[in-house]
Amino acid sequence: KGSMTAMTFDSANKVVYAGGRNPMGGDALIYRCDASNPSRKSCDKADDWTASAIRKPADETYRTTSALVFDSANKVVYAGVSALKGFSEDIIIYRCDTSTSCDELRDWEVSYQVMNKRSNAGVAFALSYLAFDPANKVVYGG
């Protein structure tokens, strides 16, 4: 089982998203539960969720979905992914327009990417949070 590190709610479509990493393969995972489905009253069973894997290339150690946020103005979900590669940690922000189902890899596209080197102290910088500012229609990451 993987660990979950992020969660957001798409209030327009009543969909819950949770993100984390698959410890067996090292791929970043994004789980989706459609809470608007009348046959489901909650998202408390494994069968309620579908998973998309953001596959790691062979030269990376792992990828983790470390942050998720819903942009209510544009109806887009953003996923912040940290990718460990050798001695650097890349930050990749994927986006998915919720007019798609956001439950397949092809639904997600790279919105922003930065190659991030470790500091002199050997500390890797990673993306921990995403936030949406509805007044200015901007997504912030840190």
PAKEBA-708603 format. One record per residue (C-alpha): residue in three letters; chain; x negated, y, z negated. Coordinates in steps of 0.1 Angstrom, whole numbers. Layout:
+--------+--------+-------+-------+-------+
! residu ! chaine !    c1 !    c2 !    c3 !
+--------+--------+-------+-------+-------+
!    ALA !      A !     X !     Y !     Z !
...
+--------+--------+-------+-------+-------+
//
This chain:
+--------+--------+-------+-------+-------+
! residu ! chaine !    c1 !    c2 !    c3 !
+--------+--------+-------+-------+-------+
!    LYS !      A !     0 !     0 !     0 !
!    GLY !      A !   -11 !    35 !     8 !
!    SER !      A !   -10 !    65 !   -15 !
!    MET !      A !    13 !    95 !    -9 !
!    THR !      A !    -4 !   129 !   -11 !
!    ALA !      A !    22 !   152 !     5 !
!    MET !      A !    59 !   157 !     8 !
!    THR !      A !    83 !   182 !    25 !
!    PHE !      A !   120 !   185 !    34 !
!    ASP !      A !   134 !   195 !    68 !
!    SER !      A !   165 !   214 !    56 !
!    ALA !      A !   179 !   219 !    91 !
!    ASN !      A !   181 !   182 !    98 !
!    LYS !      A !   181 !   168 !    63 !
!    VAL !      A !   150 !   147 !    68 !
!    VAL !      A !   124 !   140 !    41 !
!    TYR !      A !    87 !   136 !    51 !
!    ALA !      A !    60 !   120 !    30 !
!    GLY !      A !    23 !   118 !    40 !
!    GLY !      A !    -7 !    98 !    28 !
!    ARG !      A !   -33 !    73 !    40 !
!    ASN !      A !   -33 !    36 !    48 !
!    PRO !      A !   -62 !    22 !    27 !
!    MET !      A !   -65 !    -9 !    49 !
!    GLY !      A !   -71 !     9 !    82 !
!    GLY !      A !   -79 !    45 !    71 !
!    ASP !      A !   -53 !    60 !    94 !
!    ALA !      A !   -33 !    91 !    82 !
!    LEU !      A !     4 !    82 !    77 !
!    ILE !      A !    35 !   103 !    80 !
!    TYR !      A !    67 !    87 !    67 !
!    ARG !      A !   102 !   100 !    76 !
!    CYS !      A !   136 !    93 !    60 !
!    ASP !      A !   167 !   107 !    77 !
!    ALA !      A !   189 !   117 !    47 !
!    SER !      A !   217 !   128 !    70 !
!    ASN !      A !   223 !    92 !    81 !
!    PRO !      A !   258 !    83 !    67 !
!    SER !      A !   249 !    47 !    62 !
!    ARG !      A !   221 !    57 !    37 !
!    LYS !      A !   228 !    76 !     5 !
!    SER !      A !   192 !    80 !    -5 !
!    CYS !      A !   156 !    75 !     5 !
!    ASP !      A !   148 !    50 !   -23 !
!    LYS !      A !   142 !    18 !    -3 !
!    ALA !      A !   113 !     9 !    20 !
!    ASP !      A !   137 !     2 !    48 !
!    ASP !      A !   149 !    38 !    47 !
!    TRP !      A !   116 !    51 !    60 !
!    THR !      A !    98 !    50 !    94 !
!    ALA !      A !    61 !    56 !    96 !
!    SER !      A !    39 !    73 !   122 !
!    ALA !      A !     1 !    67 !   120 !
!    ILE !      A !   -23 !    94 !   131 !
!    ARG !      A !   -50 !    70 !   142 !
!    LYS !      A !   -86 !    76 !   133 !
!    PRO !      A !  -113 !    73 !   159 !
!    ALA !      A !  -139 !    46 !   154 !
!    ASP !      A !  -166 !    71 !   143 !
!    GLU !      A !  -144 !    84 !   113 !
!    THR !      A !  -143 !    68 !    79 !
!    TYR !      A !  -107 !    78 !    72 !
!    ARG !      A !   -79 !   103 !    78 !
!    THR !      A !   -55 !   115 !    51 !
!    THR !      A !   -23 !   135 !    55 !
!    SER !      A !   -30 !   159 !    27 !
!    ALA !      A !    -3 !   185 !    32 !
!    LEU !      A !    31 !   188 !    49 !
!    VAL !      A !    54 !   219 !    54 !
!    PHE !      A !    86 !   226 !    72 !
!    ASP !      A !    88 !   258 !    93 !
!    SER !      A !   125 !   266 !    90 !
!    ALA !      A !   123 !   295 !   115 !
!    ASN !      A !   110 !   274 !   144 !
!    LYS !      A !   122 !   239 !   132 !
!    VAL !      A !    87 !   225 !   132 !
!    VAL !      A !    70 !   202 !   107 !
!    TYR !      A !    32 !   207 !   102 !
!    ALA !      A !     9 !   180 !    88 !
!    GLY !      A !   -25 !   189 !    75 !
!    VAL !      A !   -49 !   160 !    79 !
!    SER !      A !   -84 !   157 !    65 !
!    ALA !      A !  -107 !   135 !    85 !
!    LEU !      A !  -140 !   123 !    71 !
!    LYS !      A !  -167 !   118 !    97 !
!    GLY !      A !  -203 !   111 !    85 !
!    PHE !      A !  -213 !   140 !    64 !
!    SER !      A !  -186 !   164 !    75 !
!    GLU !      A !  -149 !   166 !    69 !
!    ASP !      A !  -127 !   179 !    97 !
!    ILE !      A !   -94 !   197 !    91 !
!    ILE !      A !   -67 !   190 !   117 !
!    ILE !      A !   -32 !   205 !   116 !
!    TYR !      A !    -6 !   186 !   136 !
!    ARG !      A !    28 !   200 !   145 !
!    CYS !      A !    60 !   182 !   155 !
!    ASP !      A !    91 !   200 !   169 !
!    THR !      A !   120 !   184 !   151 !
!    SER !      A !   140 !   183 !   183 !
!    THR !      A !   120 !   150 !   187 !
!    SER !      A !   123 !   124 !   161 !
!    CYS !      A !    88 !   130 !   146 !
!    ASP !      A !    86 !    93 !   140 !
!    GLU !      A !    61 !    84 !   168 !
!    LEU !      A !    25 !    94 !   173 !
!    ARG !      A !    34 !   111 !   206 !
!    ASP !      A !    57 !   134 !   188 !
!    TRP !      A !    28 !   151 !   170 !
!    GLU !      A !     3 !   174 !   187 !
!    VAL !      A !   -28 !   191 !   174 !
!    SER !      A !   -20 !   227 !   165 !
!    TYR !      A !   -54 !   237 !   149 !
!    GLN !      A !   -87 !   219 !   143 !
!    VAL !      A !  -119 !   229 !   127 !
!    MET !      A !  -152 !   210 !   124 !
!    ASN !      A !  -162 !   214 !    87 !
!    LYS !      A !  -197 !   208 !    75 !
!    ARG !      A !  -205 !   200 !    39 !
!    SER !      A !  -219 !   228 !    18 !
!    ASN !      A !  -255 !   228 !     5 !
!    ALA !      A !  -242 !   213 !   -27 !
!    GLY !      A !  -229 !   183 !    -8 !
!    VAL !      A !  -193 !   193 !   -13 !
!    ALA !      A !  -169 !   187 !    15 !
!    PHE !      A !  -142 !   212 !    22 !
!    ALA !      A !  -108 !   198 !    29 !
!    LEU !      A !   -72 !   210 !    35 !
!    SER !      A !   -51 !   206 !     3 !
!    TYR !      A !   -21 !   228 !     9 !
!    LEU !      A !     2 !   242 !    36 !
!    ALA !      A !    28 !   269 !    30 !
!    PHE !      A !    54 !   285 !    52 !
!    ASP !      A !    61 !   323 !    49 !
!    PRO !      A !    96 !   327 !    63 !
!    ALA !      A !    95 !   365 !    62 !
!    ASN !      A !    64 !   367 !    85 !
!    LYS !      A !    70 !   333 !   102 !
!    VAL !      A !    34 !   322 !    94 !
!    VAL !      A !    20 !   289 !    82 !
!    TYR !      A !    -9 !   292 !    57 !
!    GLY !      A !   -34 !   265 !    48 !
!    GLY !      A !   -60 !   262 !    21 !
+--------+--------+-------+-------+-------+
//
